[in-house]
Amino acid sequence: MSSKHRWFAAAFLGASLLLAQPASAQELPEWLQRLKVSGLAFGDIYAVAQHHDADIDGANGAWMRRIYLTFDEKLDDEFSFRLRFEAASPGDFESAATMT
């Protein structure tokens, strides 16, 4: 990259940062203000040094074991609800690559 292009890129980045303004917040509906959204994920990073199956021997990667997406809302002092989506993996090396 030439020095002219570097200077232009730096000037453009600097101007963008100086001119950037926060977006104005919109008023949320009351039910959406009470809604709590949370998530949780468990996973592994693995490396197989030795294995009796030649297809698995030396394999490495990342594996998502379980993923949760939860929506909680308190309707009033007596009632609340929770909606939870869950994805899970069997955790073996022989199953399909997609989570169920």
C-alpha positions in Angstrom: 0.0 0.0 0.0 1.5 3.4 -1.0 1.9 6.2 1.5 -0.8 8.2 -0.3 -3.3 5.4 0.2 -2.3 4.9 3.8 -2.8 8.7 4.5 -6.2 8.6 2.8 -7.3 5.5 4.8 -6.1 7.1 8.1 -7.9 10.4 7.3 -11.1 8.6 6.4 -11.0 6.5 9.6 -10.3 9.6 11.7 -13.1 11.6 10.1 -15.5 8.7 10.6 -14.6 8.5 14.3 -15.0 12.2 14.8 -18.3 12.5 13.0 -19.9 9.4 14.4 -22.7 10.1 16.8 -24.7 7.7 18.9 -28.0 6.6 17.6 -31.0 8.1 19.3 -32.9 5.6 21.5 -36.4 4.7 20.7 -39.0 4.3 23.5 -39.6 0.5 23.9 -43.1 -0.9 24.5 -43.8 -1.8 28.2 -43.8 -5.6 27.5 -40.4 -5.4 25.8 -38.9 -3.5 28.7 -40.0 -6.4 31.1 -38.5 -9.0 28.8 -35.1 -10.5 29.7 -33.2 -12.3 27.0 -30.3 -14.5 28.0 -28.1 -17.2 26.5 -25.6 -19.8 27.6 -23.3 -22.0 25.5 -21.0 -24.9 26.5 -18.3 -26.1 24.2 -14.9 -27.9 23.9 -11.7 -27.3 22.1 -10.1 -30.7 21.5 -7.1 -32.5 20.1 -7.0 -36.3 19.8 -3.4 -37.4 20.2 -4.0 -41.1 19.6 -7.1 -43.2 18.8 -7.8 -46.8 17.7 -9.9 -45.4 14.8 -7.6 -44.0 12.1 -10.2 -41.5 10.9 -10.2 -39.9 14.4 -6.5 -40.2 15.2 -4.9 -36.7 15.1 -8.3 -34.9 14.8 -8.7 -31.5 16.4 -11.3 -28.7 16.4 -14.1 -27.0 18.4 -17.3 -28.6 19.4 -20.5 -26.9 20.7 -22.0 -29.2 23.3 -25.1 -27.3 24.4 -26.6 -23.9 23.6 -29.5 -22.2 25.4 -31.5 -19.1 24.4 -33.9 -18.0 27.1 -36.7 -15.4 27.2 -38.1 -14.5 30.7 -40.9 -12.1 31.4 -42.6 -11.2 34.7 -46.3 -10.5 33.9 -47.2 -9.3 37.4 -46.5 -10.2 41.0 -47.9 -13.7 40.6 -47.3 -14.8 37.1 -44.2 -15.0 34.9 -43.2 -17.1 31.9 -40.0 -18.6 30.4 -39.5 -19.7 26.8 -36.2 -21.6 26.3 -34.7 -22.9 23.0 -32.1 -25.6 23.4 -29.6 -27.2 21.0 -27.6 -30.2 22.0 -24.9 -32.4 20.5 -24.5 -36.1 21.3 -20.8 -35.5 22.0 -19.4 -38.5 20.1 -17.3 -38.6 16.9 -19.8 -40.6 14.9 -23.0 -38.6 14.8 -24.1 -36.0 12.2 -22.4 -32.6 12.2 -25.6 -30.7 12.9 -27.0 -29.9 16.3 -30.5 -31.1 17.2 
